[in-house]
């Protein structure tokens, strides 16, 4: 089973703060792209642009720890929370104990892998159901517990 870790963060954008929100999100993308093991960092707006979902993917628990310790979380998340509110935060995969403690402090609900199917594709393809032919490969997901 792969060691990837996924975050789904739901945010409500405060009235009149969309431009500031977008500027901060752009800064977060710019620093996250340089983090080792950061595989996806994708932002999605609702049609009315009052809500946002951030979909993140990391190679393993070390990549999660690097992100938590990095500028995006340490410096930019507090600014993001000045212009938005977290309405949901879910983490999928084994983050390790140290990262789990920090993520829980941010209000994250942690989910451990159990079973399923993984195809090779981006987080956006998973969300939209657009799995491209020739780029998918069946991989069973089986946790250590049944």
N, CA, C and O atoms as a GROMACS GRO file, in nm:
protein
  584
    1UNK      N    1   0.084  -0.118   0.000
    1UNK     CA    2   0.000   0.000   0.000
    1UNK      C    3   0.088   0.124   0.000
    1UNK      O    4   0.193   0.126   0.064
    2UNK      N    5   0.045   0.224  -0.071
    2UNK     CA    6   0.121   0.349  -0.077
    2UNK      C    7   0.117   0.424   0.055
    2UNK      O    8   0.030   0.401   0.139
    3UNK      N    9   0.211   0.513   0.071
    3UNK     CA   10   0.221   0.590   0.194
    3UNK      C   11   0.168   0.732   0.176
    3UNK      O   12   0.188   0.816   0.264
    4UNK      N   13   0.103   0.760   0.067
    4UNK     CA   14   0.054   0.895   0.042
    4UNK      C   15  -0.043   0.940   0.149
    4UNK      O   16  -0.115   0.861   0.210
    5UNK      N   17  -0.043   1.071   0.170
    5UNK     CA   18  -0.133   1.134   0.266
    5UNK      C   19  -0.207   1.245   0.192
    5UNK      O   20  -0.147   1.322   0.117
    6UNK      N   21  -0.337   1.252   0.214
    6UNK     CA   22  -0.422   1.351   0.148
    6UNK      C   23  -0.490   1.440   0.251
    6UNK      O   24  -0.534   1.392   0.356
    7UNK      N   25  -0.498   1.568   0.220
    7UNK     CA   26  -0.573   1.664   0.302
    7UNK      C   27  -0.688   1.717   0.219
    7UNK      O   28  -0.673   1.742   0.099
    8UNK      N   29  -0.803   1.734   0.281
    8UNK     CA   30  -0.916   1.806   0.223
    8UNK      C   31  -0.954   1.915   0.323
    8UNK      O   32  -1.001   1.885   0.433
    9UNK      N   33  -0.933   2.040   0.285
    9UNK     CA   34  -0.960   2.153   0.374
    9UNK      C   35  -1.070   2.237   0.312
    9UNK      O   36  -1.056   2.285   0.199
   10UNK      N   37  -1.180   2.256   0.384
   10UNK     CA   38  -1.291   2.340   0.338
   10UNK      C   39  -1.285   2.474   0.408
   10UNK      O   40  -1.269   2.482   0.530
   11UNK      N   41  -1.300   2.579   0.330
   11UNK     CA   42  -1.290   2.715   0.383
   11UNK      C   43  -1.408   2.800   0.337
   11UNK      O   44  -1.450   2.791   0.222
   12UNK      N   45  -1.461   2.881   0.428
   12UNK     CA   46  -1.558   2.984   0.394
   12UNK      C   47  -1.483   3.115   0.389
   12UNK      O   48  -1.413   3.152   0.483
   13UNK      N   49  -1.497   3.186   0.277
   13UNK     CA   50  -1.425   3.313   0.259
   13UNK      C   51  -1.511   3.425   0.316
   13UNK      O   52  -1.630   3.436   0.285
   14UNK      N   53  -1.450   3.508   0.398
   14UNK     CA   54  -1.522   3.619   0.460
   14UNK      C   55  -1.563   3.722   0.355
   14UNK      O   56  -1.494   3.742   0.255
   15UNK      N   57  -1.678   3.788   0.380
   15UNK     CA   58  -1.731   3.888   0.286
   15UNK      C   59  -1.625   3.993   0.253
   15UNK      O   60  -1.560   4.048   0.341
   16UNK      N   61  -1.611   4.019   0.124
   16UNK     CA   62  -1.520   4.123   0.078
   16UNK      C   63  -1.373   4.085   0.083
   16UNK      O   64  -1.287   4.171   0.061
   17UNK      N   65  -1.342   3.960   0.113
   17UNK     CA   66  -1.202   3.918   0.132
   17UNK      C   67  -1.150   3.825   0.022
   17UNK      O   68  -1.043   3.766   0.037
   18UNK      N   69  -1.225   3.810  -0.088
   18UNK     CA   70  -1.184   3.716  -0.192
   18UNK      C   71  -1.048   3.750  -0.251
   18UNK      O   72  -0.964   3.662  -0.267
   19UNK      N   73  -1.024   3.876  -0.283
   19UNK     CA   74  -0.896   3.913  -0.343
   19UNK      C   75  -0.780   3.885  -0.248
   19UNK      O   76  -0.676   3.833  -0.290
   20UNK      N   77  -0.796   3.919  -0.121
   20UNK     CA   78  -0.691   3.891  -0.022
   20UNK      C   79  -0.671   3.740  -0.008
   20UNK      O   80  -0.558   3.693   0.001
   21UNK      N   81  -0.781   3.665  -0.007
   21UNK     CA   82  -0.774   3.519   0.002
   21UNK      C   83  -0.692   3.463  -0.114
   21UNK      O   84  -0.603   3.381  -0.094
   22UNK      N   85  -0.722   3.509  -0.235
   22UNK     CA   86  -0.651   3.460  -0.353
   22UNK      C   87  -0.503   3.495  -0.348
   22UNK      O   88  -0.419   3.414  -0.388
   23UNK      N   89  -0.469   3.613  -0.301
   23UNK     CA   90  -0.328   3.653  -0.289
   23UNK      C   91  -0.254   3.563  -0.192
   23UNK      O   92  -0.142   3.520  -0.219
   24UNK      N   93  -0.315   3.534  -0.079
   24UNK     CA   94  -0.252   3.447   0.022
   24UNK      C   95  -0.239   3.305  -0.032
   24UNK      O   96  -0.136   3.240  -0.013
   25UNK      N   97  -0.344   3.256  -0.099
   25UNK     CA   98  -0.339   3.122  -0.159
   25UNK      C   99  -0.225   3.113  -0.260
   25UNK      O  100  -0.154   3.013  -0.263
   26UNK      N  101  -0.208   3.215  -0.342
   26UNK     CA  102  -0.098   3.216  -0.439
   26UNK      C  103   0.038   3.209  -0.369
   26UNK      O  104   0.128   3.139  -0.414
   27UNK      N  105   0.052   3.282  -0.261
   27UNK     CA  106   0.177   3.278  -0.184
   27UNK      C  107   0.200   3.139  -0.125
   27UNK      O  108   0.313   3.090  -0.120
   28UNK      N  109   0.092   3.075  -0.079
   28UNK     CA  110   0.103   2.940  -0.023
   28UNK      C  111   0.146   2.840  -0.131
   28UNK      O  112   0.227   2.752  -0.105
   29UNK      N  113   0.090   2.854  -0.250
   29UNK     CA  114   0.129   2.767  -0.361
   29UNK      C  115   0.277   2.786  -0.393
   29UNK      O  116   0.350   2.689  -0.414
   30UNK      N  117   0.321   2.910  -0.397
   30UNK     CA  118   0.461   2.940  -0.432
   30UNK      C  119   0.560   2.877  -0.336
   30UNK      O  120   0.666   2.832  -0.380
   31UNK      N  121   0.530   2.871  -0.207
   31UNK     CA  122   0.624   2.810  -0.113
   31UNK      C  123   0.607   2.658  -0.107
   31UNK      O  124   0.703   2.586  -0.082
   32UNK      N  125   0.485   2.609  -0.128
   32UNK     CA  126   0.462   2.465  -0.121
   32UNK      C  127   0.526   2.392  -0.238
   32UNK      O  128   0.570   2.278  -0.222
   33UNK      N  129   0.533   2.454  -0.353
   33UNK     CA  130   0.592   2.389  -0.470
   33UNK      C  131   0.737   2.348  -0.445
   33UNK      O  132   0.786   2.254  -0.508
   34UNK      N  133   0.806   2.417  -0.356
   34UNK     CA  134   0.946   2.386  -0.327
   34UNK      C  135   0.963   2.282  -0.216
   34UNK      O  136   1.076   2.240  -0.188
   35UNK      N  137   0.854   2.240  -0.154
   35UNK     CA  138   0.864   2.143  -0.044
   35UNK      C  139   0.887   2.002  -0.097
   35UNK      O  140   0.821   1.961  -0.192
   36UNK      N  141   0.980   1.929  -0.037
   36UNK     CA  142   1.002   1.791  -0.081
   36UNK      C  143   0.880   1.705  -0.050
   36UNK      O  144   0.828   1.708   0.061
   37UNK      N  145   0.835   1.630  -0.147
   37UNK     CA  146   0.724   1.538  -0.125
   37UNK      C  147   0.585   1.597  -0.137
   37UNK      O  148   0.487   1.525  -0.121
   38UNK      N  149   0.574   1.727  -0.165
   38UNK     CA  150   0.443   1.787  -0.190
   38UNK      C  151   0.403   1.749  -0.333
   38UNK      O  152   0.468   1.793  -0.428
   39UNK      N  153   0.299   1.669  -0.348
   39UNK     CA  154   0.260   1.616  -0.479
   39UNK      C  155   0.146   1.693  -0.544
   39UNK      O  156   0.140   1.705  -0.666
   40UNK      N  157   0.056   1.745  -0.463
   40UNK     CA  158  -0.058   1.822  -0.516
   40UNK      C  159  -0.099   1.925  -0.413
   40UNK      O  160  -0.094   1.901  -0.292
   41UNK      N  161  -0.140   2.041  -0.464
   41UNK     CA  162  -0.182   2.152  -0.378
   41UNK      C  163  -0.281   2.231  -0.462
   41UNK      O  164  -0.245   2.333  -0.522
   42UNK      N  165  -0.405   2.185  -0.466
   42UNK     CA  166  -0.503   2.232  -0.562
   42UNK      C  167  -0.619   2.303  -0.491
   42UNK      O  168  -0.675   2.252  -0.394
   43UNK      N  169  -0.653   2.420  -0.541
   43UNK     CA  170  -0.756   2.505  -0.482
   43UNK      C  171  -0.878   2.508  -0.574
   43UNK      O  172  -0.864   2.527  -0.695
   44UNK      N  173  -0.997   2.490  -0.518
   44UNK     CA  174  -1.123   2.487  -0.593
   44UNK      C  175  -1.222   2.584  -0.528
   44UNK      O  176  -1.242   2.581  -0.407
   45UNK      N  177  -1.284   2.670  -0.611
   45UNK     CA  178  -1.385   2.763  -0.561
   45UNK      C  179  -1.525   2.713  -0.594
   45UNK      O  180  -1.547   2.647  -0.696
   46UNK      N  181  -1.620   2.744  -0.505
   46UNK     CA  182  -1.761   2.723  -0.534
   46UNK      C  183  -1.801   2.821  -0.644
   46UNK      O  184  -1.728   2.916  -0.671
   47UNK      N  185  -1.914   2.799  -0.707
   47UNK     CA  186  -1.959   2.884  -0.817
   47UNK      C  187  -1.972   3.030  -0.775
   47UNK      O  188  -1.942   3.120  -0.854
   48UNK      N  189  -2.015   3.054  -0.651
   48UNK     CA  190  -2.031   3.192  -0.604
   48UNK      C  191  -1.905   3.248  -0.539
   48UNK      O  192  -1.904   3.362  -0.492
   49UNK      N  193  -1.798   3.168  -0.536
   49UNK     CA  194  -1.667   3.207  -0.481
   49UNK      C  195  -1.672   3.250  -0.334
   49UNK      O  196  -1.595   3.336  -0.290
   50UNK      N  197  -1.763   3.190  -0.259
   50UNK     CA  198  -1.768   3.216  -0.115
   50UNK      C  199  -1.708   3.102  -0.035
   50UNK      O  200  -1.683   3.113   0.085
   51UNK      N  201  -1.685   2.990  -0.104
   51UNK     CA  202  -1.626   2.873  -0.040
   51UNK      C  203  -1.512   2.821  -0.125
   51UNK      O  204  -1.509   2.839  -0.246
   52UNK      N  205  -1.418   2.756  -0.058
   52UNK     CA  206  -1.302   2.700  -0.127
   52UNK      C  207  -1.270   2.565  -0.066
   52UNK      O  208  -1.286   2.543   0.054
   53UNK      N  209  -1.223   2.474  -0.150
   53UNK     CA  210  -1.171   2.346  -0.102
   53UNK      C  211  -1.027   2.336  -0.148
   53UNK      O  212  -0.996   2.353  -0.266
   54UNK      N  213  -0.939   2.309  -0.054
   54UNK     CA  214  -0.798   2.287  -0.082
   54UNK      C  215  -0.772   2.137  -0.073
   54UNK      O  216  -0.800   2.075   0.029
   55UNK      N  217  -0.720   2.080  -0.181
   55UNK     CA  218  -0.689   1.937  -0.189
   55UNK      C  219  -0.538   1.925  -0.194
   55UNK      O  220  -0.473   1.974  -0.287
   56UNK      N  221  -0.482   1.858  -0.094
   56UNK     CA  222  -0.337   1.844  -0.084
   56UNK      C  223  -0.300   1.697  -0.086
   56UNK      O  224  -0.376   1.612  -0.038
   57UNK      N  225  -0.184   1.666  -0.141
   57UNK     CA  226  -0.134   1.530  -0.142
   57UNK      C  227   0.016   1.534  -0.114
   57UNK      O  228   0.090   1.615  -0.170
   58UNK      N  229   0.058   1.443  -0.027
   58UNK     CA  230   0.199   1.435   0.012
   58UNK      C  231   0.248   1.291  -0.002
   58UNK      O  232   0.172   1.196   0.016
   59UNK      N  233   0.375   1.276  -0.035
   59UNK     CA  234   0.434   1.145  -0.062
   59UNK      C  235   0.430   1.053   0.060
   59UNK      O  236   0.412   0.932   0.046
   60UNK      N  237   0.448   1.111   0.179
   60UNK     CA  238   0.455   1.029   0.300
   60UNK      C  239   0.452   1.120   0.423
   60UNK      O  240   0.437   1.242   0.411
   61UNK      N  241   0.468   1.060   0.540
   61UNK     CA  242   0.461   1.139   0.664
   61UNK      C  243   0.575   1.241   0.674
   61UNK      O  244   0.556   1.346   0.735
   62UNK      N  245   0.692   1.213   0.616
   62UNK     CA  246   0.801   1.311   0.619
   62UNK      C  247   0.765   1.435   0.539
   62UNK      O  248   0.799   1.546   0.578
   63UNK      N  249   0.696   1.416   0.427
   63UNK     CA  250   0.653   1.531   0.347
   63UNK      C  251   0.547   1.612   0.422
   63UNK      O  252   0.545   1.735   0.413
   64UNK      N  253   0.461   1.544   0.497
   64UNK     CA  254   0.360   1.614   0.579
   64UNK      C  255   0.431   1.697   0.685
   64UNK      O  256   0.395   1.813   0.706
   65UNK      N  257   0.530   1.640   0.752
   65UNK     CA  258   0.604   1.713   0.854
   65UNK      C  259   0.676   1.834   0.795
   65UNK      O  260   0.680   1.941   0.856
   66UNK      N  261   0.734   1.818   0.676
   66UNK     CA  262   0.801   1.930   0.610
   66UNK      C  263   0.702   2.042   0.579
   66UNK      O  264   0.734   2.160   0.593
   67UNK      N  265   0.582   2.006   0.537
   67UNK     CA  266   0.480   2.108   0.507
   67UNK      C  267   0.436   2.180   0.635
   67UNK      O  268   0.424   2.302   0.636
   68UNK      N  269   0.412   2.105   0.739
   68UNK     CA  270   0.368   2.164   0.866
   68UNK      C  271   0.474   2.261   0.919
   68UNK      O  272   0.441   2.366   0.975
   69UNK      N  273   0.600   2.226   0.903
   69UNK     CA  274   0.710   2.310   0.952
   69UNK      C  275   0.743   2.425   0.858
   69UNK      O  276   0.816   2.517   0.895
   70UNK      N  277   0.690   2.419   0.736
   70UNK     CA  278   0.725   2.517   0.634
   70UNK      C  279   0.649   2.648   0.646
   70UNK      O  280   0.560   2.664   0.730
   71UNK      N  281   0.686   2.740   0.559
   71UNK     CA  282   0.631   2.876   0.560
   71UNK      C  283   0.480   2.878   0.533
   71UNK      O  284   0.409   2.962   0.588
   72UNK      N  285   0.431   2.787   0.448
   72UNK     CA  286   0.288   2.788   0.415
   72UNK      C  287   0.202   2.776   0.540
   72UNK      O  288   0.104   2.848   0.556
   73UNK      N  289   0.240   2.685   0.629
   73UNK     CA  290   0.161   2.664   0.751
   73UNK      C  291   0.201   2.764   0.859
   73UNK      O  292   0.116   2.828   0.920
   74UNK      N  293   0.331   2.776   0.884
   74UNK     CA  294   0.378   2.859   0.995
   74UNK      C  295   0.347   3.007   0.978
   74UNK      O  296   0.310   3.074   1.074
   75UNK      N  297   0.361   3.059   0.856
   75UNK     CA  298   0.343   3.203   0.835
   75UNK      C  299   0.216   3.241   0.760
   75UNK      O  300   0.154   3.344   0.789
   76UNK      N  301   0.176   3.158   0.663
   76UNK     CA  302   0.067   3.199   0.575
   76UNK      C  303  -0.071   3.150   0.620
   76UNK      O  304  -0.171   3.217   0.594
   77UNK      N  305  -0.079   3.035   0.685
   77UNK     CA  306  -0.210   2.990   0.734
   77UNK      C  307  -0.272   3.091   0.830
   77UNK      O  308  -0.391   3.119   0.818
   78UNK      N  309  -0.197   3.149   0.925
   78UNK     CA  310  -0.260   3.252   1.010
   78UNK      C  311  -0.318   3.369   0.930
   78UNK      O  312  -0.423   3.423   0.966
   79UNK      N  313  -0.250   3.408   0.822
   79UNK     CA  314  -0.303   3.516   0.737
   79UNK      C  315  -0.429   3.470   0.663
   79UNK      O  316  -0.524   3.546   0.649
   80UNK      N  317  -0.428   3.345   0.617
   80UNK     CA  318  -0.545   3.290   0.550
   80UNK      C  319  -0.666   3.288   0.643
   80UNK      O  320  -0.779   3.312   0.601
   81UNK      N  321  -0.641   3.260   0.770
   81UNK     CA  322  -0.750   3.253   0.867
   81UNK      C  323  -0.801   3.391   0.908
   81UNK      O  324  -0.905   3.401   0.973
   82UNK      N  325  -0.730   3.496   0.870
   82UNK     CA  326  -0.782   3.632   0.888
   82UNK      C  327  -0.891   3.664   0.786
   82UNK      O  328  -0.977   3.749   0.810
   83UNK      N  329  -0.888   3.594   0.672
   83UNK     CA  330  -0.982   3.623   0.564
   83UNK      C  331  -1.078   3.507   0.534
   83UNK      O  332  -1.160   3.516   0.444
   84UNK      N  333  -1.066   3.399   0.610
   84UNK     CA  334  -1.153   3.283   0.589
   84UNK      C  335  -1.165   3.202   0.718
   84UNK      O  336  -1.091   3.225   0.814
   85UNK      N  337  -1.257   3.109   0.718
   85UNK     CA  338  -1.277   3.017   0.830
   85UNK      C  339  -1.271   2.874   0.780
   85UNK      O  340  -1.328   2.842   0.676
   86UNK      N  341  -1.202   2.788   0.854
   86UNK     CA  342  -1.201   2.646   0.821
   86UNK      C  343  -1.334   2.587   0.865
   86UNK      O  344  -1.373   2.598   0.981
   87UNK      N  345  -1.405   2.523   0.771
   87UNK     CA  346  -1.533   2.460   0.802
   87UNK      C  347  -1.523   2.308   0.801
   87UNK      O  348  -1.617   2.239   0.841
   88UNK      N  349  -1.411   2.257   0.755
   88UNK     CA  350  -1.387   2.113   0.754
   88UNK      C  351  -1.242   2.087   0.721
   88UNK      O  352  -1.182   2.155   0.638
   89UNK      N  353  -1.186   1.986   0.786
   89UNK     CA  354  -1.046   1.951   0.762
   89UNK      C  355  -1.034   1.801   0.784
   89UNK      O  356  -1.045   1.754   0.898
   90UNK      N  357  -1.012   1.727   0.677
   90UNK     CA  358  -0.997   1.583   0.685
   90UNK      C  359  -0.862   1.542   0.628
   90UNK      O  360  -0.815   1.598   0.529
   91UNK      N  361  -0.801   1.445   0.693
   91UNK     CA  362  -0.671   1.394   0.652
   91UNK      C  363  -0.684   1.243   0.633
   91UNK      O  364  -0.734   1.171   0.720
   92UNK      N  365  -0.638   1.196   0.517
   92UNK     CA  366  -0.648   1.055   0.481
   92UNK      C  367  -0.508   0.998   0.466
   92UNK      O  368  -0.429   1.048   0.386
   93UNK      N  369  -0.477   0.892   0.542
   93UNK     CA  370  -0.347   0.827   0.532
   93UNK      C  371  -0.274   0.832   0.665
   93UNK      O  372  -0.317   0.898   0.760
   94UNK      N  373  -0.162   0.763   0.670
   94UNK     CA  374  -0.082   0.755   0.793
   94UNK      C  375   0.014   0.873   0.800
   94UNK      O  376   0.112   0.879   0.726
   95UNK      N  377  -0.014   0.967   0.889
   95UNK     CA  378   0.069   1.086   0.904
   95UNK      C  379   0.182   1.068   1.003
   95UNK      O  380   0.273   1.151   1.008
   96UNK      N  381   0.179   0.960   1.081
   96UNK     CA  382   0.273   0.945   1.190
   96UNK      C  383   0.223   1.023   1.312
   96UNK      O  384   0.142   1.114   1.299
   97UNK      N  385   0.273   0.986   1.429
   97UNK     CA  386   0.223   1.042   1.555
   97UNK      C  387   0.250   1.192   1.568
   97UNK      O  388   0.163   1.267   1.613
   98UNK      N  389   0.368   1.236   1.531
   98UNK     CA  390   0.405   1.378   1.549
   98UNK      C  391   0.315   1.469   1.465
   98UNK      O  392   0.261   1.567   1.516
   99UNK      N  393   0.300   1.437   1.337
   99UNK     CA  394   0.214   1.519   1.250
   99UNK      C  395   0.068   1.508   1.294
   99UNK      O  396  -0.004   1.607   1.290
  100UNK      N  397   0.025   1.390   1.336
  100UNK     CA  398  -0.114   1.371   1.378
  100UNK      C  399  -0.150   1.464   1.493
  100UNK      O  400  -0.259   1.521   1.495
  101UNK      N  401  -0.059   1.480   1.586
  101UNK     CA  402  -0.083   1.568   1.701
  101UNK      C  403  -0.105   1.713   1.655
  101UNK      O  404  -0.197   1.780   1.700
  102UNK      N  405  -0.020   1.760   1.565
  102UNK     CA  406  -0.031   1.896   1.514
  102UNK      C  407  -0.159   1.913   1.432
  102UNK      O  408  -0.229   2.013   1.448
  103UNK      N  409  -0.189   1.816   1.346
  103UNK     CA  410  -0.308   1.825   1.262
  103UNK      C  411  -0.436   1.825   1.346
  103UNK      O  412  -0.530   1.898   1.315
  104UNK      N  413  -0.440   1.745   1.451
  104UNK     CA  414  -0.556   1.745   1.540
  104UNK      C  415  -0.573   1.881   1.607
  104UNK      O  416  -0.686   1.926   1.629
  105UNK      N  417  -0.463   1.947   1.640
  105UNK     CA  418  -0.469   2.080   1.702
  105UNK      C  419  -0.532   2.182   1.606
  105UNK      O  420  -0.591   2.281   1.651
  106UNK      N  421  -0.519   2.159   1.475
  106UNK     CA  422  -0.584   2.244   1.374
  106UNK      C  423  -0.729   2.203   1.350
  106UNK      O  424  -0.799   2.265   1.271
  107UNK      N  425  -0.773   2.099   1.420
  107UNK     CA  426  -0.912   2.053   1.405
  107UNK      C  427  -0.932   1.945   1.301
  107UNK      O  428  -1.045   1.918   1.262
  108UNK      N  429  -0.825   1.883   1.255
  108UNK     CA  430  -0.838   1.781   1.150
  108UNK      C  431  -0.897   1.652   1.205
  108UNK      O  432  -0.867   1.610   1.316
  109UNK      N  433  -0.982   1.591   1.124
  109UNK     CA  434  -1.030   1.455   1.149
  109UNK      C  435  -0.937   1.363   1.070
  109UNK      O  436  -0.919   1.381   0.950
  110UNK      N  437  -0.879   1.265   1.137
  110UNK     CA  438  -0.781   1.177   1.074
  110UNK      C  439  -0.845   1.043   1.039
  110UNK      O  440  -0.915   0.983   1.120
  111UNK      N  441  -0.819   0.998   0.916
  111UNK     CA  442  -0.871   0.871   0.868
  111UNK      C  443  -0.754   0.783   0.825
  111UNK      O  444  -0.669   0.826   0.747
  112UNK      N  445  -0.751   0.660   0.876
  112UNK     CA  446  -0.646   0.565   0.843
  112UNK      C  447  -0.689   0.479   0.724
  112UNK      O  448  -0.807   0.448   0.711
  113UNK      N  449  -0.596   0.440   0.639
  113UNK     CA  450  -0.632   0.355   0.525
  113UNK      C  451  -0.684   0.219   0.570
  113UNK      O  452  -0.640   0.164   0.671
  114UNK      N  453  -0.777   0.168   0.495
  114UNK     CA  454  -0.828   0.035   0.524
  114UNK      C  455  -0.825  -0.050   0.397
  114UNK      O  456  -0.752  -0.149   0.392
  115UNK      N  457  -0.902  -0.014   0.296
  115UNK     CA  458  -0.912  -0.096   0.177
  115UNK      C  459  -0.962  -0.010   0.062
  115UNK      O  460  -1.021   0.095   0.086
  116UNK      N  461  -0.941  -0.050  -0.058
  116UNK     CA  462  -0.993   0.023  -0.171
  116UNK      C  463  -0.911   0.000  -0.297
  116UNK      O  464  -0.841  -0.100  -0.310
  117UNK      N  465  -0.922   0.095  -0.388
  117UNK     CA  466  -0.856   0.088  -0.516
  117UNK      C  467  -0.792   0.222  -0.544
  117UNK      O  468  -0.853   0.326  -0.520
  118UNK      N  469  -0.671   0.223  -0.593
  118UNK     CA  470  -0.604   0.348  -0.630
  118UNK      C  471  -0.560   0.339  -0.774
  118UNK      O  472  -0.497   0.241  -0.815
  119UNK      N  473  -0.592   0.440  -0.850
  119UNK     CA  474  -0.544   0.453  -0.987
  119UNK      C  475  -0.445   0.568  -0.988
  119UNK      O  476  -0.458   0.661  -0.910
  120UNK      N  477  -0.348   0.561  -1.076
  120UNK     CA  478  -0.250   0.668  -1.085
  120UNK      C  479  -0.314   0.788  -1.155
  120UNK      O  480  -0.340   0.784  -1.276
  121UNK      N  481  -0.340   0.893  -1.080
  121UNK     CA  482  -0.400   1.013  -1.137
  121UNK      C  483  -0.387   1.126  -1.036
  121UNK      O  484  -0.347   1.104  -0.922
  122UNK      N  485  -0.422   1.248  -1.078
  122UNK     CA  486  -0.410   1.363  -0.990
  122UNK      C  487  -0.531   1.373  -0.899
  122UNK      O  488  -0.634   1.310  -0.924
  123UNK      N  489  -0.518   1.451  -0.794
  123UNK     CA  490  -0.630   1.472  -0.702
  123UNK      C  491  -0.749   1.532  -0.774
  123UNK      O  492  -0.863   1.498  -0.742
  124UNK      N  493  -0.726   1.620  -0.870
  124UNK     CA  494  -0.838   1.680  -0.943
  124UNK      C  495  -0.913   1.575  -1.023
  124UNK      O  496  -1.035   1.582  -1.036
  125UNK      N  497  -0.841   1.476  -1.078
  125UNK     CA  498  -0.909   1.368  -1.150
  125UNK      C  499  -0.990   1.282  -1.055
  125UNK      O  500  -1.097   1.233  -1.092
  126UNK      N  501  -0.943   1.263  -0.935
  126UNK     CA  502  -1.018   1.188  -0.836
  126UNK      C  503  -1.146   1.261  -0.802
  126UNK      O  504  -1.253   1.200  -0.796
  127UNK      N  505  -1.137   1.392  -0.778
  127UNK     CA  506  -1.254   1.470  -0.740
  127UNK      C  507  -1.357   1.477  -0.852
  127UNK      O  508  -1.477   1.471  -0.826
  128UNK      N  509  -1.313   1.490  -0.975
  128UNK     CA  510  -1.405   1.508  -1.087
  128UNK      C  511  -1.442   1.378  -1.155
  128UNK      O  512  -1.533   1.376  -1.238
  129UNK      N  513  -1.374   1.269  -1.122
  129UNK     CA  514  -1.402   1.141  -1.184
  129UNK      C  515  -1.339   1.126  -1.321
  129UNK      O  516  -1.370   1.030  -1.392
  130UNK      N  517  -1.252   1.217  -1.360
  130UNK     CA  518  -1.186   1.211  -1.491
  130UNK      C  519  -1.056   1.133  -1.481
  130UNK      O  520  -0.949   1.192  -1.468
  131UNK      N  521  -1.066   1.003  -1.488
  131UNK     CA  522  -0.946   0.919  -1.484
  131UNK      C  523  -0.910   0.888  -1.628
  131UNK      O  524  -0.987   0.824  -1.700
  132UNK      N  525  -0.794   0.933  -1.669
  132UNK     CA  526  -0.753   0.925  -1.808
  132UNK      C  527  -0.707   0.785  -1.846
  132UNK      O  528  -0.633   0.720  -1.771
  133UNK      N  529  -0.752   0.739  -1.962
  133UNK     CA  530  -0.708   0.608  -2.013
  133UNK      C  531  -0.558   0.611  -2.035
  133UNK      O  532  -0.502   0.711  -2.080
  134UNK      N  533  -0.494   0.501  -2.005
  134UNK     CA  534  -0.350   0.491  -2.025
  134UNK      C  535  -0.270   0.548  -1.910
  134UNK      O  536  -0.150   0.523  -1.901
  135UNK      N  537  -0.333   0.624  -1.821
  135UNK     CA  538  -0.263   0.679  -1.706
  135UNK      C  539  -0.310   0.617  -1.576
  135UNK      O  540  -0.271   0.661  -1.468
  136UNK      N  541  -0.394   0.517  -1.585
  136UNK     CA  542  -0.444   0.456  -1.463
  136UNK      C  543  -0.391   0.314  -1.450
  136UNK      O  544  -0.368   0.244  -1.549
  137UNK      N  545  -0.373   0.274  -1.329
  137UNK     CA  546  -0.324   0.141  -1.299
  137UNK      C  547  -0.390   0.098  -1.169
  137UNK      O  548  -0.387   0.171  -1.070
  138UNK      N  549  -0.449  -0.018  -1.170
  138UNK     CA  550  -0.515  -0.066  -1.050
  138UNK      C  551  -0.410  -0.098  -0.944
  138UNK      O  552  -0.312  -0.168  -0.971
  139UNK      N  553  -0.431  -0.044  -0.825
  139UNK     CA  554  -0.345  -0.074  -0.710
  139UNK      C  555  -0.435  -0.099  -0.591
  139UNK      O  556  -0.508  -0.009  -0.550
  140UNK      N  557  -0.431  -0.217  -0.534
  140UNK     CA  558  -0.515  -0.240  -0.417
  140UNK      C  559  -0.463  -0.160  -0.298
  140UNK      O  560  -0.342  -0.145  -0.279
  141UNK      N  561  -0.555  -0.108  -0.219
  141UNK     CA  562  -0.521  -0.041  -0.093
  141UNK      C  563  -0.561  -0.134   0.019
  141UNK      O  564  -0.678  -0.168   0.033
  142UNK      N  565  -0.467  -0.175   0.097
  142UNK     CA  566  -0.501  -0.262   0.208
  142UNK      C  567  -0.418  -0.218   0.326
  142UNK      O  568  -0.295  -0.218   0.320
  143UNK      N  569  -0.485  -0.180   0.433
  143UNK     CA  570  -0.417  -0.138   0.554
  143UNK      C  571  -0.364  -0.259   0.630
  143UNK      O  572  -0.382  -0.373   0.588
  144UNK      N  573  -0.300  -0.231   0.741
  144UNK     CA  574  -0.245  -0.339   0.822
  144UNK      C  575  -0.353  -0.406   0.904
  144UNK      O  576  -0.331  -0.515   0.958
  145UNK      N  577  -0.470  -0.343   0.913
  145UNK     CA  578  -0.580  -0.400   0.989
  145UNK      C  579  -0.694  -0.431   0.894
  145UNK      O  580  -0.718  -0.354   0.801
  146UNK      N  581  -0.764  -0.539   0.915
  146UNK     CA  582  -0.880  -0.574   0.832
  146UNK      C  583  -1.006  -0.518   0.887
  146UNK      O  584  -1.113  -0.538   0.829
   0.00000   0.00000   0.00000
